[in-house]
Amino acid sequence: MRDMKAAREFMVLSQIAARGIADTRVLSAMRAMPRHRFVPAEYEDFAYDDRPLPIGYEQTISQPYIVGRMLEALALRGGEEVLEIGAGSGYQASLLGMLARQVWSLERIPALKERASRLIEELGLKNVAILLGDGFAGLQKQAPFNAIIISAAPVSIPPALFEQLSSEGGVLVSPEGPPGCQDLVRITRRGPRFFRENLLDVSFVPMLPGIAP
């Protein structure tokens, strides 16, 4: 059995901070969050390695560096309302809960939604809600959002998510593009205008519509 606390600290130092992620709030959250609890038992010893891991249902938990990079790109300061598309394991939603005021996270696979909800309740994160829903539709009833983060790759960003982003400097971070040709993008909204930045090449599972049976 690995010393998980030591492994987590080594992950933050060697994989996150050493590769240029400097947001102290992101680093502190990743130091505190037990990533090994979000992966299947047979993968616990690999939870702090710098690679994605399977979580079932043809889904993965993203490699730690990519999670840190996406969180830093949001530049959260603690008072934000955040929408996550693709709860998956619940790991990123839990980190968001440490960084923002309120987090809503949509998951299309019922079993993953239930598992993530249970973990978040066990961790005592009262400001994180995992909901069953279609990420392409977003969550209009809670909009607008100061930040939106997408954890799977749409070929192009769904129009509903542009509409639900706050016009007062709202930030959306997402992988975008077909398999084999994806960019991590950051889109900032100011009034009716949207400003796009390409951050790095990535490889994510595709974003799928609807709710899984």
C-alpha positions in Angstrom: 0.0 0.0 0.0 1.4 3.4 -1.0 1.6 6.3 1.4 -1.1 8.2 -0.4 -0.4 11.6 1.3 3.2 11.4 0.3 2.2 10.3 -3.2 -0.2 13.2 -3.5 2.4 15.7 -2.4 4.9 14.3 -4.9 2.2 14.5 -7.7 1.7 18.2 -7.0 5.4 19.0 -6.9 6.6 16.9 -9.8 3.6 16.9 -12.2 1.8 20.1 -11.5 4.0 22.8 -10.0 7.1 21.7 -11.9 5.3 22.0 -15.2 4.4 25.6 -14.6 1.1 25.6 -12.8 1.5 28.4 -10.2 -2.0 29.2 -8.9 -1.6 28.5 -5.2 -5.3 27.8 -4.7 -5.3 25.1 -7.3 -2.1 23.6 -5.9 -3.6 23.6 -2.3 -6.8 22.0 -3.5 -4.9 19.2 -5.3 -2.7 18.6 -2.2 -5.8 18.2 -0.1 -8.1 16.1 -2.4 -7.7 12.3 -2.1 -7.6 11.4 -5.8 -7.3 7.7 -5.0 -10.8 7.7 -3.7 -12.2 8.6 -7.1 -10.7 5.6 -9.0 -11.6 1.9 -8.9 -9.9 -0.1 -6.2 -7.6 -1.9 -8.6 -6.2 1.5 -9.8 -5.7 3.1 -6.4 -1.9 2.6 -6.4 -1.7 4.5 -9.7 -4.0 7.4 -8.7 -1.2 9.9 -8.4 0.6 8.9 -11.6 0.5 11.4 -14.4 -1.9 9.6 -16.6 -5.7 9.1 -17.1 -7.3 6.1 -15.5 -10.4 4.2 -16.5 -13.4 4.6 -14.2 -15.8 2.4 -16.1 -18.4 3.0 -18.8 -15.7 3.8 -21.3 -14.9 6.9 -19.3 -11.6 8.1 -17.7 -10.4 10.4 -14.9 -8.1 12.9 -16.6 -4.4 13.0 -15.8 -3.6 15.3 -12.9 -1.6 17.8 -15.0 -4.6 18.4 -17.3 -7.0 18.8 -14.4 -4.6 21.4 -12.9 -4.1 23.2 -16.2 -7.9 23.5 -16.8 -8.6 24.7 -13.2 -5.8 27.3 -13.4 -7.2 28.5 -16.8 -10.6 29.3 -15.0 -8.8 31.7 -12.6 -11.3 31.1 -9.9 -11.2 33.4 -6.8 -13.8 31.8 -4.6 -17.1 33.6 -5.3 -18.0 32.0 -8.6 -21.0 30.0 -9.8 -19.6 27.1 -11.9 -21.1 24.6 -14.3 -19.1 21.4 -15.0 -20.1 19.3 -18.0 -19.1 15.6 -17.4 -18.8 14.8 -13.7 -17.3 11.4 -14.3 -15.6 10.3 -11.1 -16.4 13.5 -9.3 -12.8 14.4 -8.7 -12.7 17.7 -10.7 -16.1 18.7 -9.3 -14.7 18.2 -5.8 -11.7 20.4 -6.6 -14.1 23.0 -8.0 -16.0 22.9 -4.8 -12.8 24.0 -2.9 -12.2 26.8 -5.4 -15.7 28.3 -6.1 -18.8 29.3 -4.2 -21.2 26.9 -5.9 -20.7 24.1 -8.4 -23.3 22.3 -10.5 -22.0 19.2 -12.4 -23.9 17.4 -15.1 -23.3 13.7 -15.8 -25.1 11.7 -18.5 -24.3 8.2 -17.1 -26.6 7.4 -14.1 -24.2 5.0 -12.4 -21.3 7.5 -12.5 -23.7 10.3 -11.3 -24.6 8.1 -8.2 -21.0 7.2 -7.5 -19.8 10.8 -7.7 -22.7 12.1 -5.6 -21.9 9.5 -2.9 -18.2 10.4 -2.8 -18.9 14.2 -2.6 -21.4 13.6 0.3 -18.8 11.5 2.1 -16.2 14.3 1.6 -18.7 16.9 3.1 -18.7 19.2 0.1 -22.0 21.0 0.6 -21.6 23.4 -2.3 -21.3 20.7 -5.1 -24.4 19.2 -6.8 -24.1 16.3 -9.2 -27.1 16.2 -11.5 -28.2 13.8 -14.2 -28.4 15.7 -17.5 -27.4 16.4 -21.1 -24.3 18.6 -21.2 -25.3 19.9 -24.7 -28.3 21.6 -23.1 -26.4 22.9 -20.1 -28.4 24.0 -17.0 -30.5 27.0 -18.0 -32.3 27.3 -14.7 -29.1 28.1 -12.9 -27.6 30.3 -15.5 -25.7 32.6 -16.0 -22.4 31.0 -14.8 -19.2 32.8 -14.0 -17.3 29.7 -15.3 -18.1 26.6 -17.3 -15.7 23.7 -17.7 -16.2 20.7 -20.0 -14.6 17.4 -19.2 -15.1 15.7 -22.6 -14.5 17.0 -26.1 -17.3 18.3 -28.2 -16.4 18.8 -31.9 -17.5 22.4 -31.3 -18.7 24.1 -28.2 -22.5 23.7 -27.8 -24.4 27.0 -28.4 -26.4 26.6 -25.2 -23.2 26.9 -23.2 -22.2 30.1 -24.8 -25.6 31.5 -23.9 -25.3 30.4 -20.3 -21.9 32.0 -19.8 -22.0 35.3 -17.8 -21.6 38.3 -20.1 -19.5 40.0 -17.4 -16.2 38.2 -17.9 -17.5 34.6 -17.8 -14.8 32.0 -18.7 -15.4 28.7 -20.5 -12.6 26.1 -20.6 -13.0 23.0 -22.7 -11.3 20.5 -25.1 -12.7 20.9 -28.6 -12.4 19.0 -31.8 -12.7 15.5 -33.3 -10.6 12.6 -31.9 -6.9 13.1 -32.8 -7.2 16.8 -33.4 -8.3 18.5 -30.2 -7.3 21.8 -28.6 -7.8 22.9 -25.0 -9.5 26.3 -25.4 -10.4 29.2 -23.1 -13.3 31.4 -24.1 -14.0 34.7 -22.3 -17.3 36.5 -22.7 -17.6 40.3 -22.4 -21.0 41.5 -23.3 -22.1 40.1 -26.6 -18.5 39.3 -27.6 -16.5 36.1 -27.1 -12.7 35.9 -27.1 -11.0 32.6 -27.8 -7.5 31.3 -26.8 -6.0 27.9 -27.8 -4.0 26.7 -24.8 -2.5 23.3 -25.8 -3.1 20.1 -27.7 -5.1 17.5 -25.8 -6.8 14.1 -26.2 -10.1 13.6 -24.5 -13.0 11.2 -24.8 -15.7 12.6 -27.0 -18.7 14.5 -25.5 -21.9 12.6 -26.2 -25.5 13.9 -26.2 -28.4 12.9 -24.2 -28.6 10.7 -21.1 -27.3 7.1 -21.2 -29.7 4.3 -20.6 
